Amino acid sequence: MSTSKIFSLAAAVSGFLAVALGAFGAHALKAQLEPSMMSVYQTSVQYHFWHTLALLGVGLYHQARPTRLSAWSGALILLGMLLFSGSLYLMAILDVRALGMITPIGGVTLLAGWLTLALAVWRS
């Protein structure tokens, strides 16, 4: 399977999960979570959605202009989504605030993905 296809497939699955997790939070968790953890959960859903769209864009860009940089960009964005949003989802649902230590690593990984994409576009 090509790299662009992997990114596009991952974006499709991620989009499904973002909608499902967003609905789950709005309907099942709203009454269960304290307001501060609900805010954490909502932040996770927002970043999940935005970076799903970014991953789809990287997949399409990589299909048109396949380079190592565009491949790295997609990989970093995917990893960053897992670390950033994943840690926030778990922190909110499990109420384990120590998971928040992972979140900045995910944020830096997302930033690296965006910068790598910018470099890929610049060099094309």
Phi and psi in degrees as a GROMACS rama.xvg file:
@    title "Ramachandran Plot"
@    xaxis  label "Phi"
@    yaxis  label "Psi"
@TYPE xy
-72.8867  157.972  SER-2
-61.2943  -42.9381  THR-3
-63.8478  -36.4025  SER-4
-67.6874  -39.1053  LYS-5
-61.5745  -46.0023  ILE-6
-63.9294  -42.0316  PHE-7
-66.6193  -40.8181  SER-8
-65.3146  -43.6374  LEU-9
-61.417  -38.261  ALA-10
-66.3183  -39.4201  ALA-11
-63.5735  -46.1968  ALA-12
-64.7858  -42.3533  VAL-13
-63.3544  -39.7919  SER-14
-62.8243  -43.1369  GLY-15
-57.9322  -48.121  PHE-16
-64.825  -37.3088  LEU-17
-63.7241  -42.6356  ALA-18
-65.373  -46.3045  VAL-19
-63.3454  -45.5268  ALA-20
-69.3278  -34.9739  LEU-21
-63.823  -44.5396  GLY-22
-65.6451  -41.3595  ALA-23
-59.4012  -43.4655  PHE-24
-65.6307  -42.5215  GLY-25
-69.473  -32.1063  ALA-26
-105  -43.289  HIS-27
-94.644  -32.5503  ALA-28
-95.1366  -21.4956  LEU-29
-52.8328  -42.0309  LYS-30
-80.8129  -16.122  ALA-31
-91.8995  -32.5706  GLN-32
-94.3333  145.23  LEU-33
-69.6119  155.377  GLU-34
-53.4614  -38.9159  PRO-35
-66.0388  -37.9676  SER-36
-74.4888  -30.1109  MET-37
-66.2676  -37.3857  MET-38
-64.3996  -41.2911  SER-39
-60.5223  -44.8466  VAL-40
-61.656  -44.6021  TYR-41
-63.7135  -38.381  GLN-42
-60.987  -41.9397  THR-43
-60.6176  -45.433  SER-44
-62.0211  -43.3092  VAL-45
-61.8042  -49.6384  GLN-46
-64.658  -35.7931  TYR-47
-59.9324  -48.5438  HIS-48
-62.0416  -50.8119  PHE-49
-60.9655  -40.9225  TRP-50
-79.7912  -19.18  HIS-51
-63.4513  -45.3797  THR-52
-63.7978  -39.3665  LEU-53
-61.9976  -43.3005  ALA-54
-63.6677  -39.4349  LEU-55
-61.8698  -43.2828  LEU-56
-62.2896  -41.0269  GLY-57
-64.3857  -40.3424  VAL-58
-59.828  -43.5323  GLY-59
-68.746  -41.3835  LEU-60
-62.9242  -44.6623  TYR-61
-65.2093  -31.7935  HIS-62
-65.4522  -38.9064  GLN-63
-79.2277  -37.2973  ALA-64
-136.529  75.2835  ARG-65
-69.9814  118.257  PRO-66
-138.775  165.448  THR-67
-63.3396  -36.5044  ARG-68
-65.7257  -42.0225  LEU-69
-68.1384  -33.6509  SER-70
-66.2905  -43.1909  ALA-71
-63.3043  -38.5421  TRP-72
-58.8462  -48.2882  SER-73
-62.7706  -41.7006  GLY-74
-64.5064  -41.5184  ALA-75
-67.3496  -40.1888  LEU-76
-65.6091  -42.6071  ILE-77
-62.7944  -46.8952  LEU-78
-63.6487  -42.0829  LEU-79
-61.9472  -39.8916  GLY-80
-60.9359  -45.852  MET-81
-61.6091  -45.5555  LEU-82
-72.1793  -46.2176  LEU-83
-71.9187  -64.2401  PHE-84
-67.3277  -39.7646  SER-85
-59.42  -43.8798  GLY-86
-66.5124  -36.7997  SER-87
-70.5016  -40.8987  LEU-88
-57.2403  -50.8417  TYR-89
-64.4783  -40.569  LEU-90
-60.9517  -43.7329  MET-91
-69.2774  -45.7268  ALA-92
-71.8126  -43.2949  ILE-93
-89.6592  -10.4539  LEU-94
54.4617  44.0632  ASP-95
-110.781  93.9083  VAL-96
-67.4241  -19.8348  ARG-97
-62.886  -23.9094  ALA-98
-63.9676  -18.4629  LEU-99
-62.4304  -16.3149  GLY-100
-69.4824  -22.5489  MET-101
-80.5799  -30.1735  ILE-102
-54.1981  -47.354  THR-103
-62.4217  -31.5192  PRO-104
-63.6711  -42.268  ILE-105
-63.5147  -39.776  GLY-106
-62.7908  -43.6091  GLY-107
-64.8125  -37.96  VAL-108
-64.4701  -40.6515  THR-109
-62.5005  -44.6386  LEU-110
-59.4024  -42.1382  LEU-111
-62.8405  -37.652  ALA-112
-63.3166  -43.4033  GLY-113
-65.4344  -43.0288  TRP-114
-65.362  -37.716  LEU-115
-65.7265  -38.5855  THR-116
-63.2905  -44.2996  LEU-117
-58.9524  -42.6789  ALA-118
-65.4522  -38.7559  LEU-119
-62.5842  -43.5649  ALA-120
-66.6284  -43.25  VAL-121
-58.3698  -41.2277  TRP-122
-80.6668  -12.5806  ARG-123
